């Protein structure tokens, strides 16, 4: 497993500079003839994708003392808050976020550490702003138009990855030394989440035909495999399942869709035995863990060398974090050691959102995080929309992503979940509004 500072070798400046200039022109064109919320969303995505491609600049300190990444996040939160509309989405998105913010503040007061808490508060504010502006953009310009324009911003990471493949600019990933092509981005985790967001943007678009969605999905999946990040590969599974089933059911009559769904699932299950052959030895650790689940309950001192290597050292990390939480005081069991308390104490972050939240924010923090996930999952499950199954699968994929990495720790992950939640709330509320006129007409019929 690599340290957080390890990044990919950069793309040569003679390729990077003209690519960035062309990308700026593209972003300007994408911002034409759309509302303010859509322009903000396009700029937020484009800015992050461009800054992530230049990690030496984005992680450097700005004149204000913050890194350029942190400064950009603060500015986007301030600008986005000025653009928000007073819509029905505000309580649906903020209600599950507020308990998490309260736990962060209480943990800060308990442990007396403010810097990590402020960083986390800005992080979740950033997520809420992305989700709310996405909803406003969908209402103003339509989900299809907004998502199509967002999709074009992902040409930048795909093009830069293409350069890294052509020029053989790669980095060693994790402890096994396998090759990762990520186009000069800082880490394969953040780059893979970028491509997952591109995949999400395509499969949620109601305007795109199934054939185009499948073609875009194939490109994104190829990029994820080239990035060589197992967690993202697993996360892409539910998203592809949602796309595959939606493509099959959309091609048949409504009366035939249940049968088509069953046949599609059977076809996918028949391909499961082929996966280990295609994946090679990259997923052998998962098989070992399934055969010996007792490893999960071991103390850090009981890990053998073979155990330490499983899942690129994640099992040992999880054991260390849980063991440290158990050694805390009763108040720390409830509220943790403070947001971002792992920094300076551990070399690597926990690579599991729930375990990291347990260490940083305690049991109450884990409960607040689960409340957010379950809240949004229920909204997706109860949405009256043809995209419901795709939405549910996307939320399931995000949950899997959190089990082996920490997308909430990365701006790229916040963009993914913010866009997903904004679309989920939009689909849920639109379904309710579409249902209401039918009920009103029924009530007005004469007896």
C-alpha positions in Angstrom: 0.0 0.0 0.0 1.4 3.4 -1.0 1.6 6.5 1.2 -0.8 9.4 0.4 2.0 11.5 -1.1 2.9 9.0 -3.7 1.6 10.0 -7.1 1.9 9.1 -10.8 4.7 10.6 -12.8 3.4 13.8 -14.5 2.3 14.1 -18.2 4.9 16.0 -20.2 4.2 19.8 -20.2 4.1 19.9 -24.0 1.1 17.7 -23.9 -0.5 18.8 -20.6 -0.5 22.6 -21.4 -2.4 22.5 -24.7 -4.7 19.9 -23.3 -5.6 22.2 -20.5 -6.1 25.1 -22.8 -8.5 23.1 -25.0 -10.3 21.9 -21.9 -10.9 25.5 -20.8 -12.4 26.3 -24.2 -14.6 23.2 -23.9 -15.8 24.3 -20.5 -16.7 27.7 -21.7 -18.8 26.2 -24.5 -20.5 23.8 -22.1 -21.5 26.8 -19.9 -23.4 28.5 -22.7 -27.2 28.6 -22.8 -27.7 27.0 -19.4 -28.9 28.3 -16.1 -26.7 29.5 -13.2 -26.9 26.2 -11.3 -25.9 24.1 -14.3 -22.9 26.5 -15.0 -21.9 26.1 -11.4 -22.1 22.3 -11.5 -20.0 22.2 -14.8 -17.4 24.5 -13.3 -17.2 22.6 -10.1 -16.6 19.3 -11.9 -14.2 20.8 -14.5 -12.2 22.6 -11.8 -11.7 19.5 -9.8 -10.8 17.3 -12.7 -8.2 19.9 -13.9 -6.7 20.5 -10.4 -6.5 16.7 -9.7 -4.4 16.4 -12.9 -1.8 18.8 -11.4 -1.3 17.5 -7.9 2.0 19.4 -7.3 0.0 22.6 -7.7 -3.3 21.7 -6.1 -1.7 20.3 -2.9 0.7 23.2 -2.6 -0.1 26.0 -0.1 -1.9 29.1 -1.4 -1.0 32.7 -0.1 -3.9 32.2 2.5 -2.1 29.2 4.0 -4.7 26.7 2.8 -3.8 24.3 0.0 -5.2 25.3 -3.4 -7.5 22.3 -3.2 -8.9 23.4 0.2 -9.2 27.0 -1.0 -11.1 26.0 -4.1 -13.5 23.9 -2.0 -14.2 26.8 0.4 -14.8 29.2 -2.6 -17.2 26.7 -4.3 -19.2 26.3 -1.1 -19.6 30.1 -0.7 -20.6 30.6 -4.3 -22.9 27.6 -4.4 -24.7 28.7 -1.3 -25.5 32.0 -3.0 -27.0 30.3 -6.0 -29.3 27.8 -4.1 -33.0 28.0 -4.6 -35.5 27.5 -1.9 -36.8 24.2 -3.1 -38.4 21.1 -1.7 -35.0 19.4 -2.0 -33.4 21.5 0.8 -34.9 19.6 3.8 -34.5 16.2 2.1 -30.8 16.7 1.5 -29.9 18.7 4.7 -31.9 16.6 7.2 -29.5 13.6 7.1 -26.4 15.8 6.9 -27.1 18.0 10.0 -26.7 15.1 12.5 -23.3 14.3 11.0 -22.3 18.0 11.4 -23.5 18.1 15.0 -21.4 15.0 15.9 -18.3 16.6 14.3 -18.8 19.7 16.5 -19.4 17.7 19.6 -16.3 15.6 18.9 -14.3 18.7 18.4 -15.4 20.1 21.8 -14.6 16.8 23.5 -11.1 16.5 22.0 -10.2 20.2 21.7 -9.0 19.8 18.0 -10.5 22.4 15.7 -8.5 22.2 12.4 -9.7 18.7 11.5 -13.3 19.5 12.4 -13.3 22.6 10.3 -12.0 20.6 7.3 -14.7 18.0 7.8 -17.4 20.6 8.1 -16.3 22.2 4.8 -16.2 18.8 3.2 -19.8 17.9 4.1 -21.0 21.4 3.2 -19.3 20.8 -0.2 -21.3 17.6 -0.6 -24.6 19.3 0.3 -23.9 22.2 -2.1 -23.2 19.8 -5.0 -26.4 17.8 -4.3 -28.6 20.9 -3.9 -27.2 22.6 -7.0 -27.6 19.4 -9.0 -31.2 19.3 -8.0 -31.7 22.9 -9.0 -29.9 22.3 -12.3 -32.1 19.3 -13.1 -35.2 21.3 -12.4 -34.1 24.3 -14.5 -32.5 22.7 -17.5 -33.6 19.1 -17.4 -31.6 16.1 -16.2 -30.7 14.9 -19.7 -29.2 18.3 -20.7 -27.2 18.8 -17.5 -25.8 15.2 -17.4 -24.8 15.3 -21.0 -22.8 18.5 -20.5 -21.2 17.1 -17.4 -20.3 14.0 -19.3 -18.0 16.0 -21.7 -15.9 17.2 -18.7 -14.6 13.6 -18.3 -12.9 13.8 -21.6 -9.9 15.4 -19.8 -9.0 12.5 -17.5 -9.6 9.9 -20.3 -7.4 11.9 -22.6 -4.6 12.2 -20.0 -4.9 8.5 -19.3 -4.5 7.8 -23.0 -1.3 9.8 -22.9 0.0 7.8 -20.0 -0.8 4.6 -21.8 0.9 5.7 -25.0 4.0 7.0 -23.3 4.0 4.2 -20.7 3.8 6.7 -17.8 2.7 4.5 -14.9 3.1 4.1 -11.2 3.3 1.0 -8.9 0.1 0.5 -7.1 -0.3 -1.0 -3.6 2.0 -3.6 -2.1 2.0 -6.0 -5.1 3.8 -3.6 -7.4 1.2 -3.9 -10.2 1.0 -1.2 -12.8 -1.4 1.7 -12.7 -2.0 4.2 -15.5 -3.7 7.3 -14.2 -2.7 10.1 -16.4 -0.6 12.1 -14.0 -3.2 12.2 -11.3 -2.2 11.8 -7.6 -3.6 8.4 -6.8 -5.4 5.5 -8.5 -8.2 5.7 -5.9 -9.2 9.3 -6.8 -8.7 8.7 -10.5 -10.9 5.6 -10.4 -13.6 7.4 -8.6 -13.5 10.1 -11.3 -14.2 7.4 -14.0 -16.9 5.9 -11.8 -18.5 9.3 -11.7 -18.3 9.5 -15.5 -20.0 6.1 -15.7 -22.7 7.3 -13.3 -23.3 10.4 -15.3 -23.8 8.3 -18.4 -26.1 5.7 -17.0 -28.4 8.2 -15.2 -28.9 10.3 -18.3 -32.5 9.8 -19.5 -31.7 11.2 -23.0 -28.9 8.8 -23.9 -29.8 5.7 -25.8 -28.9 2.3 -24.2 -26.3 1.7 -27.0 -24.5 5.0 -26.2 -24.6 4.2 -22.5 -23.0 0.8 -23.1 -20.3 2.3 -25.3 -19.5 5.0 -22.7 -19.5 2.4 -19.9 -17.1 0.2 -21.9 -14.7 3.2 -22.1 -15.0 4.0 -18.4 -14.5 0.4 -17.4 -11.4 0.1 -19.6 -10.0 3.2 -17.9 -10.8 1.7 -14.4 -9.1 -1.5 -15.3 -6.1 0.5 -16.6 -6.0 2.4 -13.3 -5.9 -1.0 -11.6 -7.9 -0.2 -8.4 -9.8 -3.3 -7.2 -12.3 -1.4 -5.1 -13.4 0.7 -8.1 -13.7 -2.5 -10.2 -16.0 -4.0 -7.6 -18.0 -0.8 -7.3 -18.6 -0.7 -11.0 -20.3 -4.1 -10.8 -23.7 -2.8 -9.4 -23.6 0.2 -11.7 -23.1 -2.1 -14.7 -25.8 -4.4 -13.4 -28.2 -1.5 -13.2 -27.3 -0.4 -16.8 -27.6 -3.9 -18.2 -31.0 -4.6 -16.7 -32.3 -1.1 -17.7 -31.1 -1.7 -21.2 -32.9 -5.1 -21.5 -36.2 -3.9 -19.9 -36.2 -0.7 -21.9 -36.1 -2.7 -25.2 -39.2 -4.8 -24.5 -42.9 -4.1 -23.8 -43.8 -3.2 -20.2 -45.7 -6.5 -19.8 -42.6 -8.4 -20.7 -40.2 -6.5 -18.4 -40.3 -8.9 -15.4 -39.4 -11.9 -17.6 -36.7 -9.8 -19.3 -35.3 -8.9 -15.9 -35.1 -12.5 -14.8 -33.5 -13.6 -18.0 -30.9 -10.8 -17.7 -30.0 -11.7 -14.2 -29.6 -15.4 -15.2 -27.3 -14.3 -18.0 -25.2 -12.3 -15.6 -25.0 -15.1 -13.1 -23.8 -17.5 -15.9 -20.8 -15.1 -16.4 -19.8 -15.2 -12.7 -17.5 -18.3 -13.1 -15.6 -16.5 -15.8 -14.7 -13.5 -13.6 -11.8 -15.2 -11.6 -10.2 -16.2 -14.9 -10.4 -12.7 -16.3 -9.3 -11.1 -13.0 -6.3 -13.4 -12.5 -4.7 -13.3 -9.0 -5.8 -9.7 -8.2 -8.8 -10.9 -6.2 -7.3 -14.0 -4.5 -7.3 -12.1 -1.2 -11.1 -11.9 -1.3 -11.3 -15.7 -1.7 -8.8 -16.2 1.1 -10.9 -13.9 3.4 -14.1 -15.8 2.5 -12.5 -19.1 3.5 -11.0 -17.7 6.7 -13.3 -14.9 8.1 -11.8 -15.2 11.6 -9.0 -12.9 10.4 -11.4 -10.0 10.8 -11.5 -10.4 14.5 -7.8 -10.6 15.1 -5.8 -8.1 17.2 -3.0 -6.3 15.3 -0.3 -8.2 17.2 -1.8 -11.6 16.0 -1.4 -10.9 12.3 1.1 -13.1 10.5 3.0 -11.8 7.5 0.5 -13.5 5.2 -2.4 -11.9 7.0 -0.7 -8.4 6.8 -0.6 -8.7 3.0 -4.3 -9.5 2.6 -6.2 -6.8 0.7 -3.1 -4.7 0.5 -2.8 -4.4 4.3 -6.4 -3.2 4.8 -7.2 -5.9 7.4 -4.3 -4.9 9.5 -5.3 -1.2 9.2 -8.8 -1.9 10.2 -7.7 -3.9 13.2 -5.3 -1.1 14.3 -8.1 1.5 14.1 -10.7 -0.6 15.9 -8.1 -1.5 18.6 -7.2 2.2 19.2 -10.9 3.1 19.5 -11.5 0.4 22.1 -8.6 1.8 24.1 -10.3 5.2 24.3 -12.4 6.6 27.1 -16.2 6.1 27.3 -16.9 9.6 25.9 -14.5 8.8 23.0 -16.3 5.6 22.4 -19.4 7.7 21.7 -17.7 10.7 19.9 -14.3 9.4 18.8 -11.0 11.1 18.8 -11.9 14.0 16.5 -12.4 14.5 12.8 -9.2 13.7 10.8 -7.5 12.6 14.1 -5.7 9.8 12.2 -3.4 12.4 10.6 -0.1 12.4 12.4 -0.9 9.2 14.2 -1.2 6.7 11.3 0.7 6.6 8.0 -2.3 5.5 6.0 -6.0 6.4 6.3 -8.3 3.5 7.3 -9.5 2.6 3.9 -13.0 2.0 5.3 -15.4 4.9 5.9 -17.3 3.2 8.8 -14.1 2.2 10.6 -12.5 5.6 10.1 -15.8 7.2 11.3 -15.8 5.0 14.4 -12.3 6.1 15.3 -12.8 9.8 14.5 -16.5 10.3 15.5 -17.4 7.2 17.6 -20.6 5.3 17.7 -22.7 8.4 17.2 -20.7 9.3 14.1 -21.2 5.8 12.6 -25.0 6.1 13.3 -25.1 9.5 11.6 -23.2 8.2 8.6 -25.5 5.2 8.3 -28.5 7.5 8.6 -27.3 9.5 5.6 -26.7 6.4 3.4 -30.0 4.7 4.4 -32.0 8.0 3.9 -30.7 8.4 0.4 -31.1 4.7 -0.4 -34.8 4.8 0.7 -35.4 7.9 -1.4 -34.0 5.9 -4.4 -36.0 2.8 -3.5 -39.3 4.8 -3.3 -38.7 7.0 -6.4 -41.4 6.5 -9.1 -39.1 6.6 -12.0 -37.9 4.2 -14.8 -34.4 4.8 -13.4 -35.2 3.4 -10.0 -33.3 0.1 -10.3 -30.3 1.9 -11.7 -30.4 4.4 -8.8 -30.6 1.6 -6.2 -27.7 -0.2 -7.8 -25.7 3.1 -7.8 -26.3 3.6 -4.1 -25.3 0.0 -3.5 -22.1 0.5 -5.4 -21.3 3.6 -3.4 -21.8 1.5 -0.2 -19.3 -1.1 -1.5 -16.8 1.6 -2.4 -16.9 2.8 1.2 -16.1 -0.6 2.5 -12.5 -0.6 1.1 -11.7 3.0 0.6 -12.9 6.4 1.8 -14.7 8.4 -1.0 -15.8 11.0 1.6 -12.1 11.8 2.2 -11.7 12.8 -1.5 -13.4 15.6 -3.3 -13.9 13.2 -6.2 -16.0 11.0 -4.0 -18.1 14.0 -2.8 -18.8 14.9 -6.4 -19.9 11.3 -7.1 -22.2 11.1 -4.1 -23.4 14.7 -4.4 -24.5 14.1 -8.0 -26.1 10.8 -7.1 -28.0 12.2 -4.2 -29.1 15.3 -6.2 -30.5 13.0 -8.9 -32.1 10.7 -6.4 -34.0 13.6 -4.7 -35.0 15.0 -8.1 -36.3 11.6 -9.3 -38.2 11.1 -6.0 -39.9 14.5 -5.9 -40.7 14.4 -9.7 -42.4 11.0 -9.1 -44.5 12.4 -6.4 -45.5 15.4 -8.5 -46.4 13.2 -11.4 -48.6 11.0 -9.1 -50.5 13.9 -7.5 -52.5 15.0 -10.6 -53.8 11.5 -11.1 -55.0 11.3 -7.5 -56.6 14.8 -7.8 -58.5 13.7 -10.9 -59.8 10.6 -9.2 -61.0 12.7 -6.3 -63.0 15.0 -8.6 -64.8 12.2 -10.4 -68.6 12.2 -9.6 -69.8 9.4 -7.5 
